[in-house]
Amino acid sequence: MPSGNMQDRFAGYLSGKARQIGPAVLAKAADCRADYLAVAAAGARKNRAKWRDLLSRCPDGPVPLLGCGRCTDGKTAALVNGFNAHSLELDDGQRFAMIHLGACVISAIESVRAECGLGEDAVLKGIVMGYEAACRLAIAIQPGHKLKGFHASGTCGTVGAAVGGAFALGMDAGQLKRVIAVAAGSAAGMLEIQEQQSELKPYNLGRAAMDGVAAAFMGLTGFVPPDDMLDGDRGFFKIFSDGFDADKLAGPAEGFEIERIYVKPYASCRHSHSAVEAAIRLHPGIVPGQIESVLVETYRLGVRGHDHSDIRGAASAKLSTPYAVACALLHGRADLSLFEPPDPAALELAPKIRVAENAGFSELCPAKRVAAVTVRLKDGTTLREQVDYAKGEPENPMSPEEIRQKRAMLDAYLPTTEENP
């Protein structure tokens, strides 16, 4: 592993990368922002009743609470907007970093924009660099980071949110190093928060956005940071991983990480999407009452935490590959209407669906997130489909019409009565 101060190397990499941003990359950032605004507003409608007591105590301020019809202070808005943007499991992410991005990064930048009166160019540059920082940091420590139980969207997302804010504000190299140090010291997020019937998984992203705002503004102070908050004896890498790849963190790379993101078409965890797409392809040949059993083969990281068929509400359903695959087999789709609330027929079929690791698929991850679905019918017939790249990946992008349909679905989304009395 190359020696040297990793905090300095990372800051230097990011500063150099920012000088390479061109019009096409800024256009990609604008697309990400449009997707984020749609999912955040829809998530706000879902969560409105549950935020009510908290928001009644929040002061007015300059930052919009997306979908809520009012404004508040920047850190509260970042928390709420970041949480809401991940609530429907339709926000963007990247498979190489194993991270969600817009909910934490753009929520923070939107707060900084409104509080500081930033223009569109500054916002888009911040989005590009926030995605770059979050992804490069996560790629350097994955998959060990996830295997230790950490949620990269909360940990690396905090750093990405802060760095995005720093670049939007036009900070210099010294200020950027301070921001990275503060953000790394604020990083947190455990995957246990998503287990059982928990609805708090989005908190990791909202908190990352909120702390990212605070860390970005700390760049405007004169306080001296530690020499190397990333690779110091008690730094980020020592705590959150068993090792890291310095070249993946700060080595030269073609293109930008924002160009490798996925856009989600299905309202379930991304780890289920290749299997969902395979099941959608099988749907035309399925007679629901004739399904004997279903086997989903996938990569190792797509099994644990996603193989449950005991569904305890919408949040549990979204993390369940058996449930999502059941929706796809029965209905040929996996949109919000089948998760909010869960579909009775899919709940009945899910226990017949088993998820297992395919060692060959694990070896291909993260270059490919492969899944195969094999359906055995009661007459002995076997049907099988395999998907290497789920819809929404750069290798299998959503068409403009599919994106338009997603936005229309989000704009039309209304929660159930009990969620929004």
N, C-alpha and C positions, 0 to 999 in steps of 0.2 A: 504494500500500500504506500503511495507517495506520502512523504512527510510534509510538514508545513501546517500553518494555521488554517484550519478548514473554514472558520468564520470569515477570514479575509479572502480566502479563495472563492467561497460561495458569493460573497458580496461583489468581488471582482468579476466573476462569471456573469452575474445578473446585470451589472452595470454595462458590460460589453455587449451582452445580448440585447439590451434595450436599444442600443444604437443601430441594431439590425432590423428593427420593426418596419415593415412595409405596408402598403395599402391593403393587400390581401389578408394579412394577419389582423389588421385593425377591423376589417370587414367581418372576419370570423369572430372577433370579440363582440361586435355589434349583434351578431346572430346569437351568441351565448347570452348576452344581456336580454334580448327579446324573449328567449326561452325562459330565462330566470324570472322575468317580470310576470309571465303568464303562470308559471307554476307557483310563485309566491302568492299571487293574488288569489288563486284557487285554494291554496292551502289556508289562507287567512279565512276564507269563507267556511272551510271545514272546522277551523279551530276557534271561531269567534266566541262561542259561548264559554269555552274553557279559559280564554284570556280575559274575560270580562272584569273580574274582580281586580286583577293586577292592573289592567290598563285604566281602570277608573281612578287609580291612585297615582298614575304617571302624569308628570307635568306636560304642558304643551311645549312644542319645540319646532325646529325647522325641518325635521326629517320625516318623510311620509311613512306611515305604517301601511304598507301595500295592501290594498283590499279592505282596509279598516275604516277609511274615510276620515282620518285625522293624522296629526303629526305629533312627534315627541322628540326627546333628546336622542343624540346619535347612538349612544351605546345601547339604550333600551330598544331602539328601532332595529339595530343590527341583530340583537338577540331574537326579537320577535320575527323579523323578516327572514332571518336565517333558519329559524325553527320551521316556520310555515313553508318555506321553499323546499324543505325536505320531507314534509309530512305526507305527501301523496306518492312518494317514491317515483317521481317523474322528472327529477332534476338530473343534470348532466354529470359526467364523471370520466374517469380514464382507467382503462384496465391495467396498464403498465404500472401505474402508481397505486392501484386499488383504492381510489379515493373519489369522493364527490367534491365538486369544486365551486359551482356557482353559488350555492346556498351560503357558503362561508365567505368566499372571496368577494363576490359582487355585493352581498349584503353590507360588508364592511365599507367597500368603496362608495356605495350609494349614501351611506351615512357621512363619510368624509366629504363627498361631493356637495351634499346639501348644507352641511355646517360651514364649509369653506368657500362655497360658490364656485366650484370648479366647472370647466367647460367639458364638452363631449370628448375632445381629443385627449385630455388628461385622464378622463374616466376610462376610455378604451385602452390607453397605454397601461393604466393600472391593472385592468383586467388581464391583459396579456402577461404582464410580469408577475401578477399574483398567481395565475395558473402555473407559470413557469417555475416559480419558487416552490409552491406546494408539491408539484409533480416531481421535480428533481430531488427534493428532499425525501419524498416517500419512495421513489424508485431506488434510491441509494440504500434503503433499509428493508425493503420488502423482499421476500414474504415473511421474514423473521418477525417483523414488527406486528403483523396481524397474528401470527402464530403465538406470540406472547400475550395476546388478548387486547392489543391496542387498536383504536379506531383512527386510522390515518386522517379521516375527515376532521377529526377533532384536534389531533396533534399537529400534523403537517399542515392542516387547513388553517390553524392559527397563524403559522408563519406566512403562509400564502396570503391570508387576509391582510396581515400587517405590511408585508412587502408591497402588495398591490396599493394599499393606501399611501405608502411612502413614495412610490413612483408617481402616483396621481398627484401628489403634492410637490413633486419635483425636487426631492431631497438629494443631497450630495452623497459621496461615498462614505464619509464619516458618519453622517446621519443614518445611512442605510445599515451600517454595521451595528449601530446602537439599536435600531429597530429589530434586526435579526436576533440580537442577544435578548432583548426584552420578550419578543414573541416566543423564542425557544424556551425561555423560563416560564412562560405562561401556558405552554402546550399541555393539553390533557385530553383524555377521552378513552373510555374502556368499552369494549364490545358487550360486556355483561348488561349494559343499560338497555339492550334490545331484547333481552330474553323474556320468556313467558308471554304475558299479555301486556307488557310494557308499551306505553306510547311515547316514551322519552328518548328514543334513539335520536330524533332531530335536535335534542338539546345539545348534543356534541357539536353540531354545526352552528347553531345559534350562539353558543358560548364562544366558539372559535371566532365567529364574526365580531362579537362584542369585545373580546380580548384583543382581536386584531386591530380594532379601532383605537383602543387604549395604547397598544404597542406602537402603532403608527404615529400617534401624537407625541409619544415619548421621544421620538426622533427629533422633535423640535426643541428638546431641552439640551442642557449642556453636560449632563451626567456621563461619567466615563464608564463604559461597559467592561466586562471581563475580557481577557485576551482571546479566549476561544470558548464561547458558550456551546458550540456544537461538539467539539472533540476534546474538551477539557476533561480532567480526571473525574469530575462529577457532572459532565455536560450531557447534552441531548442524546448523543449516540450511545453513551455508556448506560443511560437509564432506559432508553426505548428500544435498544436492539442488542444483538450479540455481535454486531460488526456492521460495517458499512462499506460501500464501494465509492471511493473518492472520485473516480472518473465519471460515474453516473451522477454524482452530485455536481461536479464543477468541471468536468472534461468537456472538450469541444463537441458540438452536436449540430447536425443539419436541422434546419427548421425549428419550430417552436412546439412546446408540449400542447398548447391549445389546439394545434392542428391534428392532434391524435385523440381528442376526446370522443366520447360517444354521446348521442342524444337518445333519450329513452322513449320508446313507443309504448311500452307495456308498464302497467302500474304495480310492478313487483320488483323485488331486489334484482339488481343487474345479474347476480350469479345465476338466476333462474332463466335468463332471457334466451340463451341458446336452446335450452330444453323447451321453452315456451314456443319458440319459432318452429322447432321440429314438430311439436304437437299440433300447431296450426296447420302445417302441411299435411298431417295425418287426418285432420278433422273430416274432410269430405268422405273418407272411407269408414268412419266410425259410426256404429249403431250403439248408443250409450248403454242400453241394457245388455249388450253382448260382451262388454269388457270383462275379462277374467282377471287380468293383472297388468301392471305397467312397470317397466324398469327404466329408470333414468340413469344413464352412465354419464359422469361428468368428472371434472378435475377435483383434486383434493380440497382446495379452498372453497369449492362450491358445495361441499357436503355439510360439514359441521355448522350448525346454526340455521341450516336451510333445508333439513331433511325431515322436519316434523310434519305430522298430519293431524295432530291434535290442535285445531285452530281455535284460538281464544280471542276473537275479534279481528277487526280490519288490520291492525298493525301486525298481528301474528300471521295473518293470511298473506300479507305482502312479502314477508320473509320466508314463506314456505314454498319450496319448489313443487312438492306434491299438489298443493292447492292451485298454484298458478298453472301447472300443466293440466290439471283437471279442468280448469276454465277453458284452456285452449283446445283440449280434446272435445269438450262438450259443445262449445260455442264458436270455436274458430277465432277467438279473440281473448285479450286479457286486459281490458280497459277498466277505467274507474268504476263503471257501473257494476262490475262483478266483484269488487273489493269493498265498496262503500255502500251498503254492507256486504258481507260475504254471501255468495250464491249458495242456496241450499243444495242444489244438485252437485256442485263442485265439492261441497263439504262431505257429501255422501261418498263421492268417488275417491277423494284424496287418500283414505286409508289403504286403498288398493295399489297405491303408487309408491314404489321403493326407490330411494336414491342411493347410488353406490359410486365409489371412486373407480375410475378407469385409469390405471397407472400410465398408460400411453398418453391419455389426455392430460394428466398431471405434468408429464414431461414437456408438453407443448405450451403450458401456461407460463407467463402471461402473453407470449406471442400470439397464441390463439386460446380462446376460451371455448373449448369444444364440448358439446353434449350430444348424446344419442338417446332417442326415446324408442323403446320397443313395446308394442302393445300386443298382448296375447288375448285373442277372442275366445269365447266359450266353445266355438266349433273347432278350435285348434289352429285357426289362422293366426299368423304372426305378421305384424306390420312394423316397419322400422324406418326412422329418418335420423340423419345426423346433420348438425349445423356447426360449422367452424367459426363463423363470424355472425353474431346476432345482428339483427336490424339496428341501425343507428351507429355502428362502428364505421370508421373511415373506409374500410374495405367493403362495407355493405350499407351505404348511407341511406337515410330517409330521403325520399323524393320531396321536392317542393310541395306537392299536393299532400303528401303524408304529414309534413310539418304543418301545413295549413289546417288539416283535419285535427291534429293534436291541439293546436291553439284554439280552434273552435270548440273542441271538447272541454278544454280548461275554462274557456270563457263562459260556457253554458253550465258548468258544474255547480250544483247546489247540494249542500249537505242534507242528511236526513233530519227529520224534525227534532229528534232528541239531541242532536249535535248543535242545532241552531234554533232554539226555541224563540 
